[in-house]
Amino acid sequence: MIDPTHLLDFATQLPHPSDIGIIKPSGGFNFVAALCGLGAFFGASQFFYYSDDSRRIDPWAKRD
């Protein structure tokens, strides 16, 4: 049987991402990041809504 304690010991020795500069924690609420997240969510929802052929908005489009 595989002993996972070696992996657990190794994982506890790794530095936190903020210690090596990958992630920079903010001091408070990041308004720009929240707006970008909402914009990405809204854009994805619009893509999935209008990709459905039953909701075509072009009146001249021919249906197959």
C-alpha positions as CSV (number, residue, x, y, z in Angstrom):
1,M,0.0,0.0,0.0
2,I,1.2,3.5,-0.8
3,D,2.1,5.6,2.3
4,P,0.9,9.2,1.7
5,T,2.7,10.6,4.7
6,H,5.8,11.4,2.6
7,L,3.7,13.5,0.2
8,L,2.0,15.3,3.2
9,D,5.4,16.0,4.7
10,F,6.6,17.5,1.4
11,A,3.5,19.6,0.9
12,T,3.9,21.2,4.4
13,Q,7.4,22.3,3.5
14,L,6.4,24.2,0.3
15,P,6.3,28.0,0.6
16,H,3.0,29.9,0.4
17,P,2.4,31.5,-3.0
18,S,2.3,35.0,-1.4
19,D,5.8,34.3,0.0
20,I,7.4,33.9,-3.4
21,G,5.5,36.8,-5.2
22,I,3.0,34.8,-7.2
23,I,-0.1,36.1,-5.4
24,K,-0.2,39.5,-3.8
25,P,-2.9,39.8,-1.2
26,S,-4.9,43.0,-1.2
27,G,-5.6,45.0,1.8
28,G,-9.4,45.3,1.2
29,F,-12.1,44.9,-1.4
30,N,-10.7,45.1,-4.9
31,F,-13.4,46.9,-7.0
32,V,-11.6,46.4,-10.3
33,A,-11.3,42.7,-9.9
34,A,-14.9,42.4,-8.9
35,L,-16.0,44.3,-12.0
36,C,-13.9,42.1,-14.2
37,G,-15.4,39.0,-12.7
38,L,-18.9,40.3,-13.2
39,G,-18.1,41.2,-16.8
40,A,-16.7,37.8,-17.5
41,F,-19.8,36.2,-16.0
42,F,-22.2,38.5,-18.0
43,G,-20.3,37.8,-21.2
44,A,-20.4,34.1,-20.7
45,S,-24.1,34.1,-20.0
46,Q,-24.7,36.2,-23.1
47,F,-22.7,33.8,-25.2
48,F,-24.6,30.8,-24.0
49,Y,-28.0,32.6,-24.3
50,Y,-27.5,33.7,-27.9
51,S,-25.8,30.5,-29.0
52,D,-29.1,28.7,-28.9
53,D,-30.6,28.6,-32.4
54,S,-34.2,28.8,-31.0
55,R,-33.4,32.4,-29.8
56,R,-32.3,33.8,-33.2
57,I,-32.5,37.5,-33.3
58,D,-31.9,37.9,-37.1
59,P,-35.4,38.0,-38.7
60,W,-33.9,37.2,-42.2
61,A,-32.0,34.1,-41.1
62,K,-33.2,30.9,-42.7
63,R,-34.1,28.1,-40.4
64,D,-32.9,24.6,-41.3
